[in-house]
Amino acid sequence: MAEKSIEQWWPELHTATKQWFRGHNGAEVIDPDVALEVYDAGGPDLKEQTLSKRDWDFIETQSEFVD
């Protein structure tokens, strides 16, 4: 299965998982349950790596309040 971009898998995550990412911005180690949900949604395998800088930037942008 081809890995989806964050724009494709992010909307499929549960709210609690999105909150984990927001609360652990830039984490070098991803919680195993969070990593599994990302993988199941078509994202990268995060068992032994973290998200790319681009992906962390996307999460930060998605978390900002709109004026």
Backbone bond lengths (Angstrom), bond angles and torsions (degrees), N, CA, C in turn:
res aa  C-N    CA-C-N  psi(-1)  N-CA   C-N-CA  omega(-1)  CA-C   N-CA-C  phi
1 M - - - 1.446 - - 1.529 108.83 -
2 A 1.313 115.67 133.25 1.466 120.54 179.00 1.525 109.81 -76.01
3 E 1.309 114.42 139.01 1.467 120.60 179.49 1.520 109.91 -70.00
4 K 1.330 115.87 132.24 1.458 121.69 177.83 1.528 109.64 -82.29
5 S 1.323 115.22 159.38 1.470 119.79 174.03 1.532 108.04 -77.40
6 I 1.318 117.01 161.62 1.459 121.21 -178.31 1.528 111.47 -59.80
7 E 1.315 117.42 -31.90 1.461 120.47 178.39 1.530 111.39 -62.38
8 Q 1.327 116.73 -24.74 1.456 121.52 -179.80 1.526 112.20 -89.60
9 W 1.346 117.97 -40.73 1.465 118.28 -175.33 1.521 113.71 -90.27
10 W 1.321 119.31 -26.19 1.461 122.29 -178.36 1.539 112.56 -55.16
11 P 1.337 119.36 -47.19 1.471 119.07 -179.07 1.529 114.19 -62.84
12 E 1.318 117.34 -19.33 1.463 121.54 -178.26 1.531 113.05 -83.53
13 L 1.323 117.93 -10.01 1.461 121.06 -177.54 1.520 111.64 -78.41
14 H 1.321 115.66 150.41 1.463 121.05 173.41 1.530 109.36 -68.22
15 T 1.306 115.78 154.57 1.461 121.38 -179.70 1.527 111.34 -57.23
16 A 1.316 117.99 -41.55 1.467 121.23 -179.43 1.529 111.22 -61.42
17 T 1.309 117.17 -35.85 1.466 121.01 178.74 1.524 110.37 -69.54
18 K 1.325 116.58 -42.90 1.467 120.23 176.63 1.529 110.02 -60.87
19 Q 1.318 116.58 -40.52 1.465 120.30 178.61 1.516 111.13 -64.62
20 W 1.317 117.76 -36.18 1.470 120.36 177.52 1.531 108.78 -59.51
21 F 1.331 116.75 -48.43 1.463 119.86 179.93 1.525 111.31 -60.75
22 R 1.317 116.80 -42.51 1.471 120.22 -179.93 1.529 111.31 -64.03
23 G 1.312 116.80 -36.82 1.458 121.63 -179.15 1.518 114.07 -80.13
24 H 1.314 116.66 -14.38 1.473 121.62 -177.83 1.531 110.12 -126.17
25 N 1.322 116.42 40.74 1.457 121.81 -175.78 1.527 111.43 -53.39
26 G 1.322 115.90 124.91 1.458 121.50 178.82 1.517 114.35 81.81
27 A 1.323 117.86 9.54 1.467 120.94 -178.08 1.527 110.96 -55.27
28 E 1.315 115.28 137.81 1.459 120.21 178.37 1.523 111.51 -86.35
29 V 1.335 116.61 -20.50 1.462 122.01 177.66 1.522 107.35 -122.40
30 I 1.318 116.29 128.35 1.460 122.31 -177.95 1.534 108.66 -100.60
31 D 1.330 115.61 133.15 1.462 121.51 176.58 1.530 108.99 -51.39
32 P 1.338 118.41 135.57 1.473 120.66 -176.86 1.530 114.16 -57.27
33 D 1.326 118.34 -39.02 1.468 120.34 179.20 1.525 111.13 -67.57
34 V 1.323 116.55 -38.09 1.462 122.08 177.42 1.529 109.24 -65.62
35 A 1.317 116.34 -45.82 1.466 121.26 179.64 1.527 111.03 -59.24
36 L 1.327 117.04 -40.87 1.460 121.07 -179.67 1.523 110.92 -65.65
37 E 1.325 117.15 -41.77 1.460 119.70 179.75 1.527 111.32 -64.66
38 V 1.323 117.09 -40.30 1.467 120.93 177.40 1.523 109.51 -61.51
39 Y 1.312 116.45 -46.74 1.464 120.89 -179.09 1.528 110.75 -62.35
40 D 1.331 116.91 -43.64 1.464 121.37 179.54 1.524 112.16 -64.22
41 A 1.340 116.63 -27.16 1.465 121.49 178.62 1.532 111.78 -83.69
42 G 1.328 117.01 -1.87 1.464 121.06 178.18 1.513 114.67 101.17
43 G 1.342 116.21 6.43 1.462 120.80 -179.95 1.516 112.01 -84.94
44 P 1.328 116.24 -171.47 1.465 121.03 -177.85 1.532 112.44 -70.05
45 D 1.318 115.11 158.37 1.458 121.72 174.01 1.524 107.61 -80.03
46 L 1.321 116.77 108.96 1.466 122.02 -174.12 1.525 113.36 -101.54
47 K 1.332 117.70 19.68 1.464 119.89 179.72 1.527 111.98 -65.48
48 E 1.329 116.78 -35.35 1.461 120.03 -176.66 1.523 112.61 -126.94
49 Q 1.315 116.81 18.01 1.466 120.51 178.82 1.523 108.77 -151.99
50 T 1.309 115.54 172.79 1.455 120.76 176.81 1.527 108.34 -113.16
51 L 1.293 115.63 -178.75 1.459 120.57 177.28 1.526 110.25 -71.66
52 S 1.306 115.65 160.39 1.463 120.71 175.86 1.529 108.89 -73.69
53 K 1.312 116.10 162.87 1.465 121.19 176.38 1.524 110.13 -57.60
54 R 1.304 116.89 -40.94 1.465 121.94 178.42 1.533 110.92 -59.11
55 D 1.334 116.69 -43.58 1.468 120.31 179.98 1.529 111.18 -66.49
56 W 1.340 117.18 -42.16 1.467 119.67 177.48 1.528 110.24 -62.67
57 D 1.332 117.47 -38.99 1.463 121.19 177.32 1.525 110.86 -63.03
58 F 1.324 116.70 -40.14 1.465 121.30 177.81 1.524 110.22 -60.34
59 I 1.328 117.12 -46.09 1.470 121.44 -179.49 1.523 110.12 -62.13
60 E 1.315 116.63 -43.32 1.456 120.05 178.94 1.527 111.14 -61.50
61 T 1.314 116.76 -42.93 1.463 121.49 178.73 1.523 110.43 -63.58
62 Q 1.311 117.65 -40.84 1.463 121.22 179.94 1.523 112.08 -67.25
63 S 1.311 116.50 -20.93 1.462 121.88 -176.75 1.521 113.39 -92.08
64 E 1.328 117.14 -8.64 1.460 119.75 -177.18 1.529 110.31 -77.92
65 F 1.310 115.23 147.50 1.461 121.29 178.19 1.521 109.05 -75.49
66 V 1.305 115.49 143.93 1.458 121.32 177.05 1.526 108.48 -89.81
67 D 1.327 116.31 135.73 1.461 121.03 178.92 1.510 111.28 -68.15
